[in-house]
Structure formats: structure tokens, C-alpha cells
Amino acid sequence: MDQLGASNLSAEFQNLDMDSNSNQVVAQDPSPAQISNQAANGDGSHTVITGMDADVYKAAAKGNIEVLEKISDHDLLVHLTPKHNTILHIAAQFGQLECVNLILRLPASSSLLQRPNLKGDIPLHLAAREGHLNVVKALLDAAKALPTDIETGPRADKLMLRITNKEKDTALHEAVRYHQYFVVRLLIEKDPEYTYGANVSGGTPLYMAAERGSTRMVEIILDKSHKTCTSPAYSGFMGRTALHAAVLCNDREMTKKILEWNPDLTKEVDEKGWSPLHCAAERNCNPTIVRQLLEKSDKSTAYLGIKDGNKTALHIASFNHHKNIIEELLSHYPDCCEQVDSDGRNVFNFP
């Protein structure tokens, strides 16, 4: 588990007693599974607030098997928190493998595997986000064991890997976002042929891995594509690609790996018309990165202008006084110094 995940869980634990007391104060319904708040909303309707029994929540979060074993199977399955997390969500989020296995042994537990909370997260999302590798394995193994109708499509475990929440994130998106390297590797291995699409923010797992500067996660995703002959989606924020992200991180090794996988990405531009070469020129990247881009791209890339002023990579490097980038560009294409922008200026006209 990474430091961010650990700090989040620490905060959750500190709030356990406070949340539990809050639930007990407002409890009106004798049912342990639901607390009904009948306060009017102002429009004549009433809000129904669910709340998990305090002992059940703390037992699942802290791994207290003895408490859970005393609760009926039915009660364990129907408990919900205000965010509609089930007991399996809670145990998965806090990495309580023994509790997860106990819940998964219940006759009707299969209904919890793909049950979303209010954010659309299933237990697999939470376990992947927090980096609980063994819990992720347990959830996927339980889904794989479910009966499958060959005519209906993929197995339940693969379907679970492809479920997206309200932000269009799969469990893999979450694992990449929080740098959960071992979980990323496992999820890729479990469904290597699947090409994960973009979330609401436009990020694909490959782009997100590159954006975070994780060469290791990029390698995992690209290695999968080599073995299965499938091409992972690579798009990201503002129409950028994983190559844009690698360049913006000034990462030579990552840039090299992405170029070896798909050199055509050198020609792709974002919403503002910026190619990876433009980004390298503006950020004053290591000249090796500029050289890598030029050697893998068509000549036309060096003469490509962005939407704002039709400026080339050389114009941008010159405007920002990035001498090393200017020298690298001119060593490959000396005549690009004659290219003019929308104002008729060439590289010699910039201050």
C-alpha cells in the first residue's frame, strides 16, 4: 500500500468511533440494516438515509472475525453505509482479507461482488485503489468461480475488471492513479486482451501511467500489448497522448519505450495543435528526448505549427531561449529556420 492509501485508511480508522456514534444517535428503525430519516426535504419528499450497524462496520474495517461470525448471514449481506458501501466494500477497502473470505463464503455473497456504491465503485475498485493485492486476488477468484454461460460472453471475473464507476474508471484506472504497481500487473495479467478506454477526464491507464512518470507501469501495459498483439488506448487530457505525457515528464527511458511501441504518436497533436516535439521545445527537455522524437518522426513534424500563431517547435524553443533544443532541431533540419509563423516571423525575428 502506498503512503497516500495508508494515510486515507488512517483517517478512516480515526473516524470509526465518531461515525458509529453518529449512526447510533440517529437510529430510529429497529432494523440493523437501515436508519430512516423522515425529515422533509422542503419539496414534500423524504430522504431515506442508510447506516451500517456500528459493530458490523468496525468489525469489517478492523478485521474482527469473531464479531462477524456472530451475525446472521442475512444481516451481513443487507447492511449499507450512507454511501451505500456493503460490508464487502468495507472489508475490501481496509484490506481485511480474512473478513473478505468470510463474506465470500456466504451463500448469497455473489450479489455483492458487482454491487456498486453511490459513486459506482464495486469492492474491486476500493481494493485496487488502496493496493490490497491479496484482496484483489480473492475478489477476482470468487468471481471466476461463478457459473458462466459461454454464449453470454466473458467470465464474471473479466466482466468485473471492465466495470466502470461514475467517473468511468475501472479498477485498473484506480490502481494506476494511486501508483499500485503490483495491483496493476495483476489486473493486466487477468485480462490481457482488453483495451481499457478513457475515463470522464479523458485518461486511459497508459496515459495516466505516463503522466505520473511511472516507467514501470508503462512497461507493464506495453508488454501486455506485445504479447497479445492488442494495442492499448493511449489518449489523455486535452487530446494528448501517452507520448505527450512522457515528454512532459522529461523521461528519456519512458519516451524511448513508447516510441518503440508506436512511433506514429510523434505526429499526433492535442487540442491546441501541440505535438510531443512542441512540448519538448517548450519544456526545455533533455536534448536526447528531442533527438528521439526527430529520429522516429516524419520530417513534417519539425515544420508543424500549433493553432496559436502557427509556431513550430523551433519558434517555441527560440522564443524561450532554449539553446540546446534549437541546436538539436537545426542539426536535423537546418532549413526549418526559414519557416515563418502566422505573423511572418522566422526564428531570427524572435527577441
C-alpha positions in Angstrom: 0.0 0.0 0.0 1.3 3.5 -0.9 1.6 6.3 1.6 -1.4 8.1 0.3 -3.6 5.0 0.7 -2.2 4.4 4.2 -3.0 8.0 5.2 -6.5 7.7 3.9 -7.1 4.5 5.9 -5.6 6.0 9.0 -8.1 8.8 8.7 -10.9 6.4 8.2 -9.9 4.5 11.4 -9.8 7.7 13.4 -13.3 8.4 12.3 -14.7 4.9 13.0 -16.0 5.6 16.5 -17.3 9.1 15.5 -19.2 7.6 12.6 -20.5 4.8 14.7 -21.8 7.1 17.4 -23.4 9.3 14.7 -25.2 6.3 13.4 -26.4 5.2 16.8 -27.7 8.7 17.7 -30.0 9.0 14.6 -31.1 5.3 14.6 -34.9 5.2 14.8 -35.6 1.9 12.9 -35.0 -1.2 15.0 -33.7 -2.9 11.8 -29.9 -3.0 12.0 -29.7 -2.6 8.2 -31.3 0.8 7.7 -31.8 4.0 9.5 -34.7 6.1 8.2 -34.5 9.9 8.5 -38.0 11.1 7.9 -37.1 14.8 7.8 -38.8 16.7 5.0 -36.7 18.0 2.1 -38.8 21.0 1.5 -40.4 19.6 -1.6 -42.7 17.2 0.2 -40.4 14.3 -0.2 -38.4 12.5 2.5 -34.8 11.4 2.5 -34.0 7.8 3.5 -30.5 7.6 4.9 -28.9 4.2 5.3 -26.4 3.5 8.1 -24.4 0.4 8.9 -24.6 -1.0 12.4 -21.6 0.3 14.3 -20.3 -3.0 15.5 -20.5 -4.5 12.0 -18.7 -1.6 10.4 -15.8 -1.6 12.9 -15.5 -5.4 12.8 -15.2 -5.4 9.0 -12.8 -2.4 9.0 -10.6 -3.8 11.8 -10.8 -7.5 10.8 -12.7 -8.7 13.8 -13.8 -12.1 12.6 -15.3 -13.2 15.9 -17.9 -10.4 15.8 -18.8 -11.0 12.2 -19.3 -14.8 12.8 -22.0 -14.0 15.4 -24.1 -12.0 12.9 -26.6 -13.8 10.7 -25.8 -14.2 7.1 -28.8 -12.2 6.1 -27.8 -9.2 8.3 -24.3 -9.2 6.9 -25.5 -9.0 3.4 -28.0 -6.2 3.8 -26.0 -3.7 5.8 -25.3 -0.5 3.9 -23.4 2.7 4.9 -24.7 6.2 3.9 -22.5 5.9 0.7 -24.1 2.5 0.0 -21.0 0.6 0.7 -21.7 -3.0 1.6 -19.8 -5.0 4.2 -17.7 -6.3 1.3 -16.8 -2.8 0.3 -15.6 -2.0 3.8 -13.6 -5.2 4.3 -12.0 -4.7 0.8 -11.2 -1.0 1.4 -9.4 -1.8 4.6 -7.6 -4.8 3.3 -9.1 -7.3 5.7 -8.5 -10.5 3.7 -9.9 -12.8 6.4 -13.1 -10.8 6.5 -13.4 -10.7 2.8 -13.0 -14.5 2.6 -15.6 -15.0 5.3 -18.1 -12.8 3.4 -17.4 -14.5 0.1 -18.2 -17.9 1.6 -21.8 -16.8 2.3 -24.3 -18.4 0.0 -25.6 -15.1 -1.4 -22.3 -13.2 -1.4 -22.0 -13.3 -5.2 -24.5 -10.4 -5.4 -22.0 -8.2 -3.5 -19.1 -8.6 -5.9 -20.6 -6.3 -8.6 -22.8 -4.2 -6.3 -21.9 -0.5 -6.7 -21.9 2.2 -4.1 -23.2 5.7 -4.7 -20.1 6.5 -6.7 -20.4 3.4 -8.8 -17.5 1.7 -7.1 -17.6 -2.0 -6.6 -15.4 -3.6 -3.9 -12.7 -4.3 -6.5 -12.3 -0.5 -7.2 -11.7 0.1 -3.5 -9.2 -2.8 -3.0 -7.3 -1.8 -6.2 -7.2 1.9 -5.1 -5.7 1.0 -1.7 -3.2 -1.5 -3.1 -4.6 -4.6 -1.3 -3.2 -7.2 -3.7 -4.4 -10.3 -1.9 -7.9 -8.9 -1.5 -8.0 -8.1 -5.3 -7.0 -11.7 -5.9 -9.7 -13.0 -3.6 -12.4 -11.0 -5.3 -11.3 -12.0 -8.8 -11.0 -15.7 -7.8 -14.5 -15.6 -6.3 -15.9 -14.1 -9.5 -14.1 -16.6 -11.7 -15.6 -19.4 -9.7 -19.2 -18.3 -10.6 -21.1 -20.3 -13.2 -20.6 -18.9 -16.7 -22.8 -19.2 -19.8 -20.4 -19.5 -22.7 -22.9 -17.9 -25.0 -23.3 -14.8 -22.9 -19.7 -13.6 -23.2 -16.8 -13.1 -20.8 -16.5 -14.8 -17.4 -17.7 -12.9 -14.4 -14.1 -12.0 -13.3 -13.4 -10.4 -16.6 -16.7 -8.5 -16.6 -15.8 -7.3 -13.1 -12.5 -5.9 -14.3 -14.3 -4.0 -17.0 -16.9 -2.4 -14.7 -16.6 1.4 -14.6 -17.8 3.8 -11.8 -19.5 7.1 -12.4 -16.1 8.6 -13.4 -15.7 5.8 -16.0 -12.8 4.4 -14.0 -12.1 0.7 -14.0 -10.2 -0.9 -11.1 -7.1 -0.6 -13.4 -7.6 3.2 -13.7 -7.7 3.4 -9.9 -4.6 1.2 -9.4 -2.6 3.3 -11.9 -3.9 6.6 -10.3 -2.6 5.6 -6.9 0.7 4.0 -8.1 -0.3 0.5 -7.1 2.3 -1.3 -9.2 1.6 -4.9 -8.2 -2.1 -4.5 -8.5 -1.7 -3.0 -12.0 0.4 -6.0 -13.0 -2.2 -8.5 -11.7 -5.1 -6.7 -13.3 -3.3 -6.6 -16.7 -2.5 -10.3 -16.4 -6.1 -11.2 -15.6 -7.5 -9.7 -18.8 -4.6 -9.0 -21.2 -6.7 -8.7 -24.4 -8.9 -5.9 -23.1 -8.1 -2.4 -24.2 -9.2 0.0 -21.4 -10.9 3.2 -22.6 -10.8 6.7 -21.3 -12.5 7.9 -18.2 -14.5 11.1 -17.8 -11.4 13.2 -17.6 -10.1 11.6 -20.9 -7.5 9.5 -19.2 -6.6 5.9 -20.2 -4.5 3.7 -18.0 -1.5 4.0 -20.3 -1.7 7.8 -20.4 -2.2 8.0 -16.6 0.8 5.9 -16.0 2.9 8.1 -18.3 1.5 11.3 -16.8 2.6 10.1 -13.3 6.1 9.4 -14.5 5.9 5.7 -13.9 8.0 3.9 -16.5 7.4 0.7 -14.7 3.7 0.8 -15.1 4.0 1.9 -18.7 6.3 -1.1 -19.3 3.6 -3.5 -17.9 0.9 -2.1 -20.1 3.0 -2.1 -23.2 4.5 -5.5 -22.6 0.9 -6.8 -22.5 0.3 -5.4 -25.9 3.4 -7.1 -27.4 2.3 -10.5 -26.0 -1.3 -10.3 -27.1 -1.0 -8.2 -30.3 -3.5 -5.8 -28.9 -3.0 -2.0 -28.8 -3.9 -0.3 -25.5 -5.7 3.0 -25.7 -3.3 5.9 -25.2 -5.4 9.1 -25.1 -5.4 11.6 -22.3 -6.2 15.0 -21.1 -6.9 17.7 -23.7 -6.3 15.3 -26.6 -2.8 14.5 -25.5 -1.3 11.0 -25.9 0.9 8.9 -23.6 3.9 10.2 -25.6 3.0 13.8 -24.8 2.9 12.8 -21.1 6.3 11.0 -21.2 7.9 14.1 -22.9 6.3 16.5 -20.4 7.8 14.3 -17.6 11.2 14.7 -19.3 11.6 11.0 -19.1 14.1 9.6 -21.7 13.5 5.9 -20.9 9.7 6.2 -21.0 9.8 8.2 -24.2 12.0 5.6 -25.8 9.7 2.8 -24.8 6.6 4.5 -26.1 8.3 5.4 -29.4 9.5 1.8 -29.9 5.9 0.7 -29.4 4.2 3.3 -31.6 6.4 5.9 -33.4 3.4 7.3 -35.2 2.5 9.1 -31.9 5.1 11.7 -32.8 2.5 13.1 -35.4 -0.4 13.3 -33.1 -1.4 16.7 -31.8 -3.5 17.8 -28.8 -6.5 20.1 -28.9 -4.2 23.1 -29.3 -2.2 21.6 -32.1 0.8 20.7 -30.0 2.8 17.7 -30.9 5.2 15.9 -28.5 8.0 17.8 -30.2 6.4 21.2 -29.4 6.1 20.1 -25.8 9.7 19.1 -25.6 10.8 22.5 -27.1 8.6 24.5 -24.6 9.7 22.5 -21.6 13.4 22.5 -22.5 13.5 18.8 -22.3 16.7 16.8 -22.4 18.1 17.1 -25.9 18.2 13.3 -26.1 14.4 13.3 -26.0 14.2 15.8 -28.9 16.6 13.6 -30.8 14.5 10.5 -30.1 11.4 12.3 -31.4 13.1 13.6 -34.5 14.6 10.2 -35.4 11.3 8.4 -35.0 9.1 11.0 -36.8 8.5 12.2 -40.3 10.3 15.3 -41.4 7.0 17.2 -41.5 6.8 17.1 -37.7 9.6 19.7 -37.4 7.7 22.1 -39.7 4.3 21.6 -38.0 2.7 24.8 -36.5 0.5 24.9 -33.5 -3.0 26.5 -33.7 -1.9 29.7 -31.9 0.2 31.6 -34.3 1.3 28.6 -36.4 4.5 28.4 -34.3 6.9 25.5 -34.9 8.9 23.7 -32.3 11.9 25.8 -33.4 9.9 29.0 -32.9 8.9 27.9 -29.4 12.4 26.9 -28.5 13.8 30.2 -29.8 11.2 32.3 -28.0 12.1 30.6 -24.7 15.8 30.8 -25.4 16.3 27.1 -25.2 19.7 26.9 -26.9 20.2 23.1 -26.7 16.8 22.4 -28.3 17.5 24.9 -31.0 20.8 23.3 -31.9 19.3 19.8 -31.9 16.4 20.9 -34.2 18.7 22.7 -36.6 21.2 19.8 -36.7 18.4 17.6 -38.2 16.6 20.1 -40.3 18.7 23.3 -40.9 16.2 24.8 -43.3 13.4 24.9 -40.7 14.9 28.2 -39.6 13.2 29.7 -42.7 9.7 28.6 -41.5 7.5 31.6 -40.6 4.7 31.9 -38.1 1.3 33.5 -38.8 2.9 36.9 -38.3 5.5 36.2 -40.9 8.3 35.8 -38.4 11.1 33.2 -38.6 13.4 32.1 -35.8 15.7 35.2 -36.3 12.9 37.6 -35.6 12.2 36.4 -32.0 13.7 38.5 -29.2 
